[in-house]
Amino acid sequence: MKYDVKICISYDYDRPAVGGRHLVCLMPQDLDHTQQITSATLHITPDPAERLDRRDFFGNHLTEFSFRGPHDRVMLTLTAQLWRADAPHCLGPSASLTDLPRQLALCRDVGPQSPLHFLAASTRVPRDADMAAFARSYVGPDATVAETVLALGNALHTHMTFDATATTVDTPAAEAFAKRRGVCQDFSHIMIACLRSLGIPAGYVSGLLRTLPPPGKPRLEGSDAMHAWVRAWCGETAGWLEFDPTNASLAGGDHIVVAFGRDYSDVAPVKGMMRTSGSQKSQQAVDVIPL
């Protein structure tokens, strides 16, 4: 499927900000065989004094920029055209849970796609006894890694309620799990914690999700959304499997990948600092339009 993608993020300040340095992670990925970018541009208003486009360790596209003078608004506009395939769910047979430790012990790859980077606790995904106990309750006898990923993802979808008012971007995963409520970021962090507690390498995928209007209703401009889901390593033959616990589905042609990381802190769409007083308001609009 070919898509036109547009993301608009704006920040309005009560009083002018003086200076500021920011880091943006919004550019979709170019992935062999599953996602190809035809064109992509990130426009920043006002024009920054400095701008650097680069890649991070995991291969994500980052844009650093800074302002020197006062400004009361910042607007980021990304436009892109891309092709996305229905991603293969596994490249080969999944490893068994009992054989996975042996395969990980033999792994000597320390590159960006190495599963070894996704085993330990990370900034937003600490070890948690309650989530570990929940994970253990869904491990079947003689289960494969892929079967465990699907079982856990579907269980979380059943036990958690999507609630945009229950958490904020800074809510710890353990708190969201205790409430059994949250958004896609919370669902993903909880699932990652559960998988890692079983010794399964798991990471965070930041991206976009194409949404469909109700039957007979027009599509509303800006109604799509930034999204997050999970990738889990199912062994040296199967590779990475992506699952969306918020929607209880394997990631496919409607999931557009922006960035891979250990958790949200690696791939936050916008972060930075500035000097100002008063409050600020932000708005976000996302369009994923099939061509």
C-alpha positions in Angstrom: 0.0 0.0 0.0 1.2 3.5 -0.9 0.6 6.3 1.6 0.8 10.1 1.9 1.8 10.9 5.5 1.6 14.3 7.2 2.4 15.1 10.8 1.9 18.6 12.3 3.0 19.3 15.8 2.8 22.8 17.2 3.8 24.4 20.5 2.4 27.8 21.6 4.0 29.7 24.5 2.2 32.2 26.8 5.4 34.2 26.8 8.3 34.2 24.3 10.9 31.5 24.8 14.5 32.6 24.7 16.8 30.1 23.0 16.0 26.4 23.0 17.5 23.1 21.7 15.4 20.3 20.5 15.6 16.7 19.2 12.9 15.3 16.8 12.3 11.7 15.8 9.5 11.8 13.3 11.0 10.6 10.0 9.7 7.2 8.9 12.2 4.4 8.4 13.4 2.9 5.1 13.2 -0.9 5.7 14.2 -3.7 3.3 11.2 -5.3 1.7 8.6 -4.0 4.1 8.8 -0.1 4.0 10.3 2.2 1.4 10.3 6.0 1.6 9.7 7.8 -1.8 10.1 11.3 -0.4 10.2 12.9 3.1 10.7 16.5 4.4 10.7 17.9 7.8 9.9 21.7 7.9 10.6 23.7 11.1 9.0 27.1 11.8 10.6 29.5 12.7 13.8 28.7 10.8 16.3 27.4 13.4 19.7 28.9 13.9 21.2 25.5 13.8 20.0 22.2 12.3 21.6 18.7 12.1 20.0 15.7 10.5 21.6 12.4 11.6 21.0 8.8 12.6 21.2 7.3 16.1 22.7 4.0 17.1 19.6 2.1 16.2 19.4 3.7 12.7 16.6 6.1 13.5 16.4 9.4 11.7 17.0 12.4 14.2 16.9 16.1 13.6 18.6 18.4 16.2 17.9 22.1 16.0 18.2 25.2 18.1 17.0 28.8 18.4 18.9 31.7 19.7 16.3 34.5 19.6 12.9 34.8 21.3 9.9 33.0 19.8 6.4 32.3 20.9 5.6 29.3 18.7 7.3 26.3 17.2 5.7 24.2 14.4 7.0 20.9 13.0 5.5 19.7 9.7 6.6 16.3 8.3 5.3 15.3 4.8 6.3 12.0 3.3 5.2 9.5 0.7 6.0 5.8 1.3 5.1 2.2 0.5 4.4 -0.3 3.2 4.0 -4.0 2.8 2.2 -6.5 5.0 5.2 -7.4 7.1 6.0 -11.1 7.3 5.1 -12.2 10.8 8.1 -14.5 11.2 11.0 -15.3 8.8 11.2 -18.9 10.0 10.3 -21.3 12.8 10.3 -19.7 16.2 12.7 -20.9 18.9 11.3 -22.6 21.9 11.4 -20.8 25.2 13.7 -23.5 26.6 16.2 -23.1 23.7 16.2 -19.3 23.6 18.8 -18.8 26.4 21.2 -21.1 24.4 20.7 -19.0 21.2 21.2 -15.8 23.1 24.4 -17.1 24.8 25.9 -17.9 21.3 25.0 -14.5 19.9 28.1 -12.3 19.2 26.3 -9.5 17.3 26.4 -6.2 19.1 25.0 -4.1 16.2 21.7 -2.1 16.2 19.5 -5.2 15.5 21.2 -7.4 18.1 18.7 -8.9 20.6 21.2 -8.5 23.4 20.4 -4.7 23.6 16.7 -5.6 24.5 17.1 -8.0 27.4 17.9 -5.8 30.3 15.7 -3.3 32.2 15.7 0.2 30.6 14.7 3.7 31.5 11.0 3.3 31.1 10.8 -0.5 31.6 12.3 -1.5 35.0 12.0 -4.9 36.5 8.6 -5.5 38.1 7.5 -8.5 40.2 3.8 -8.1 39.4 4.3 -7.9 35.7 6.7 -10.8 35.8 4.1 -12.9 37.7 1.4 -12.0 35.1 3.8 -13.0 32.3 4.5 -16.4 33.9 0.8 -17.2 34.1 0.6 -17.2 30.3 3.6 -19.4 29.5 2.3 -22.7 28.1 4.1 -26.0 28.4 6.6 -26.5 25.6 5.6 -23.0 24.2 7.6 -21.3 21.5 8.7 -17.7 21.8 6.2 -16.6 19.2 3.3 -18.4 20.9 4.3 -16.7 24.2 4.4 -13.3 22.5 0.9 -13.7 21.0 -0.5 -15.1 24.3 0.8 -12.3 26.4 -0.2 -9.6 23.9 -3.8 -10.9 23.7 -4.0 -11.3 27.5 -2.9 -7.7 28.0 -5.5 -6.5 25.5 -8.1 -8.4 27.5 -7.0 -7.2 31.0 -6.1 -3.6 30.1 -8.6 -0.8 29.1 -7.6 1.9 26.7 -8.1 5.2 28.5 -6.5 8.4 27.3 -7.2 10.1 30.6 -5.7 7.5 32.9 -2.0 8.2 32.3 0.4 10.8 31.0 3.6 10.5 29.0 5.5 10.2 32.3 3.3 7.6 34.0 5.5 4.6 35.1 4.5 1.3 33.5 4.0 -0.3 36.9 1.3 2.4 37.8 -0.5 1.9 34.5 -0.4 -1.9 35.0 -1.8 -1.5 38.5 -4.7 0.6 37.1 -5.1 -1.8 34.2 -5.7 1.4 32.1 -3.6 3.5 29.7 -2.7 4.3 26.1 -0.5 2.5 23.5 2.7 3.7 25.2 1.6 2.0 28.5 0.4 -1.2 26.7 3.7 -1.4 24.9 5.9 -0.8 28.0 4.0 -3.3 30.1 4.3 -6.0 27.3 8.0 -5.3 27.0 8.5 -5.7 30.8 6.5 -9.0 30.7 8.5 -10.4 27.8 11.9 -9.4 29.3 11.0 -11.0 32.6 10.8 -14.3 30.6 14.1 -13.7 29.0 12.6 -12.7 25.7 14.3 -9.7 24.0 11.7 -7.0 23.4 11.8 -3.4 22.2 9.5 -0.4 21.5 8.4 0.6 18.0 7.3 4.2 17.5 5.1 4.7 14.4 1.9 5.7 12.8 -1.4 3.8 12.5 -3.8 4.2 9.6 -7.3 4.3 11.0 -10.5 3.7 9.1 -13.7 5.8 9.6 -17.0 4.2 10.5 -18.9 2.7 7.6 -20.6 5.5 5.6 -18.7 8.3 7.4 -16.1 10.5 5.8 -12.5 10.4 6.9 -11.7 13.4 9.2 -8.5 15.3 8.4 -5.9 14.9 11.2 -7.7 12.0 12.7 -4.9 9.4 12.5 -2.4 9.1 15.3 1.1 8.5 16.5 1.2 4.9 17.8 3.4 2.4 19.5 3.7 -1.3 19.5 6.2 -4.1 20.5 8.9 -6.1 18.7 10.1 -9.4 20.2 13.0 -11.6 19.1 11.9 -15.1 18.4 15.2 -16.8 17.8 18.0 -16.8 15.2 15.7 -18.3 12.5 12.5 -16.4 13.1 14.0 -13.0 13.9 11.8 -10.1 15.1 8.0 -10.4 15.5 6.0 -7.2 15.9 2.7 -7.2 17.9 0.3 -4.4 18.7 -1.1 -5.1 22.2 -3.4 -2.0 22.1 -5.3 -3.6 19.2 -4.5 -7.3 19.8 -3.0 -7.7 16.3 0.2 -8.4 14.5 1.8 -5.3 13.0 1.1 -5.2 9.3 0.3 -2.9 6.4 -1.5 -0.3 8.5 1.5 0.1 10.8 4.1 2.6 9.6 7.5 2.4 11.4 9.2 5.6 12.5 11.8 4.3 15.0 13.0 1.4 17.0 14.2 1.6 20.6 14.4 0.0 24.0 11.5 2.1 25.2 9.8 5.4 24.7 12.8 7.4 26.0 14.9 6.3 23.0 12.3 7.4 20.4 10.3 10.2 21.8 8.9 12.3 18.9 10.0 15.6 20.4 12.2 16.5 23.3 14.5 19.3 24.3 14.8 22.4 26.6 14.3 26.1 26.5 14.1 29.2 28.8 10.6 30.6 29.2 7.9 31.5 31.8 4.2 30.7 31.8 2.5 27.8 30.3 2.5 26.2 26.8 -0.1 24.5 24.6 0.6 21.8 22.1 -1.4 20.3 19.3 -0.9 17.3 17.1 -2.5 16.2 13.8 -1.6 13.1 11.9 -2.8 12.0 8.4 -2.1 8.6 6.9 -3.8 8.6 3.5 -3.8 5.6 1.3 -3.1 6.4 -2.4 
